């Protein structure tokens, strides 16, 4: 097995545990050993960077420093928010290596590379992934939803086609699924405004839902715990009847299903919108 640094962050350790569960299962199938960063702490995703820039840098740099001390050179951060914070500090360290000294860290911290789940799957294991597909997703129409933080800004993520990314669609196609062309793939879900301005989140979520439904999507596929919470948990509040709601599935769950893993292993039974009906649409 090859070793890869792993930063689950707060969400995957709690409300998005099915994301963690499915990612670990997929990594195991691919022969990738996930080495969890020892004594990791919160990245400060939704509050620290808005209040104190240096404090936010310290939180993210702490994770990179612990990865370095563990002998790791790459860190997979599957949560889009966590990835963004780690990628920001990595970018700033490269622009100004002196930041590491200010943070009481030795030079070289800028050489630790944060990876999003898209970068890991598309650039590192896509060939091995294709070989593991035992259950084709033929007939499943998938709305790939990136949200804000997986692809923006390009100077941080390295993705230039921020308005029309295709990395997730390429993976869905590899699994045999049918990615739909739709208009809201990179629009914001409202993120943490669910607490302070729920009406905004419900309006955004309903627009995202309507766009996916308009083009005949069977499921949403995404890689952000905040997006998942807003789209999976709130469709009823958006005024969508239970029978018309769309399942919201993590990318790693979709991959695990195509690998032949069962629903319990992947945490597919943990969602608010039931997922079983979506997979009944597959055509073998």
C-alpha positions, -999 to 999 in steps of 0.1 A, spaced: 0 0 0 11 36 -7 8 61 22 -11 94 19 -15 121 46 -52 124 56 -69 153 72 -105 145 79 -113 178 96 -143 184 119 -171 177 95 -159 142 84 -154 134 121 -190 143 128 -219 154 106 -203 141 74 -191 108 88 -205 90 58 -181 109 36 -152 97 58 -165 62 58 -169 60 20 -136 76 14 -118 52 36 -136 23 19 -127 35 -15 -90 41 -6 -89 6 8 -101 -8 -25 -75 12 -43 -47 0 -21 -41 35 -7 -32 38 30 -46 69 45 -23 81 73 -44 105 95 -24 136 106 -15 131 143 -34 155 167 -49 175 139 -70 206 149 -98 225 132 -88 244 101 -110 274 111 -130 272 79 -161 291 86 -150 318 111 -113 322 118 -102 336 84 -130 362 86 -119 374 120 -81 371 122 -60 363 91 -29 353 110 -49 331 133 -64 313 103 -29 308 88 -17 294 121 -45 268 123 -39 256 87 -1 257 91 -3 236 122 -18 208 102 9 211 75 36 211 102 22 180 118 21 163 84 58 172 79 68 159 113 50 126 104 71 123 73 43 132 48 46 153 17 10 153 6 -22 158 26 -56 148 13 -83 171 26 -116 158 13 -138 185 28 -138 214 3 -136 240 31 -107 223 48 -89 219 14 -94 256 7 -78 266 40 -48 243 37 -44 253 0 -45 290 10 -17 287 36 4 265 12 0 292 -15 9 320 9 39 301 22 52 297 -13 47 334 -20 64 343 13 84 315 30 92 339 58 56 333 71 68 300 84 93 317 106 66 341 119 45 311 127 74 295 146 78 268 120 109 257 102 115 265 65 102 239 41 66 239 53 56 253 19 66 219 3 37 200 19 11 197 -8 -27 198 1 -48 177 -22 -86 180 -29 -105 148 -35 -108 157 -71 -70 161 -75 -64 128 -58 -89 109 -78 -82 124 -112 -44 126 -111 -34 99 -87 -56 68 -89 -80 71 -119 -65 41 -138 -67 19 -107 -102 32 -101 -115 22 -135 -101 -13 -130 -122 -16 -98 -156 -8 -113 -178 -39 -110 -212 -22 -110 -217 2 -139 -237 33 -133 -252 32 -168 -285 50 -169 -279 72 -139 -280 109 -147 -258 128 -124 -257 165 -116 -221 172 -106 -221 200 -81 -188 218 -73 -200 247 -52 -176 275 -44 -145 261 -29 -133 231 -49 -123 251 -79 -120 288 -68 -99 308 -70 -76 294 -97 -44 308 -81 -52 286 -51 -67 255 -66 -47 254 -99 -79 249 -118 -83 274 -147 -118 264 -159 -135 277 -128 -168 284 -145 -169 251 -163 -149 224 -145 -151 189 -158 -131 168 -133 -161 154 -115 -179 147 -148 -148 127 -160 -150 105 -130 -187 99 -133 -182 90 -170 -155 66 -160 -180 49 -137 -205 45 -165 -228 73 -153 -242 101 -174 -232 136 -163 -258 162 -172 -251 196 -185 -267 222 -162 -264 258 -152 -257 257 -114 -227 234 -110 -205 261 -95 -231 283 -78 -230 288 -40 -254 268 -18 -254 296 8 -229 278 30 -230 287 67 -257 313 61 -280 284 70 -278 297 106 -280 334 101 -300 338 68 -318 306 63 -341 321 37 -311 329 15 -299 293 17 -334 279 9 -337 302 -21 -303 292 -34 -309 255 -28 -343 256 -46 -327 272 -76 -300 246 -76 -326 218 -73 -348 233 -100 -318 235 -124 -309 199 -118 -345 186 -121 -350 206 -153 -323 186 -171 -335 153 -158 -309 146 -131 -314 116 -108 -289 126 -82 -266 153 -70 -229 143 -67 -207 166 -46 -176 167 -23 -184 194 3 -201 186 37 -216 221 39 -232 218 4 -244 183 13 -260 195 45 -278 224 28 -290 203 -2 -298 170 16 -313 183 48 -334 212 35 -353 200 4 -385 197 24 -381 233 37 -375 243 1 -411 232 -6 -401 200 -25 -425 171 -19 -408 139 -6 -415 120 -38 -398 146 -59 -366 151 -38 -332 143 -54 -307 122 -34 -275 141 -26 -245 117 -28 -208 122 -20 -185 115 -49 -168 88 -29 -201 71 -22 -209 70 -59 -174 56 -66 -178 30 -38 -211 19 -52 -196 14 -86 -169 -7 -70 -196 -30 -56 -195 -19 -20 -227 -21 0 -249 8 11 -241 4 48 -204 4 43 -207 36 23 -231 53 47 -258 57 21 -284 50 48 -274 81 67 -289 107 44 -321 127 48 -332 121 12 -333 83 7 -307 71 -19 -320 36 -28 -344 49 -54 -316 66 -74 -296 34 -79 -328 16 -90 -325 37 -121 -293 19 -132 -295 -1 -163 -272 -31 -165 
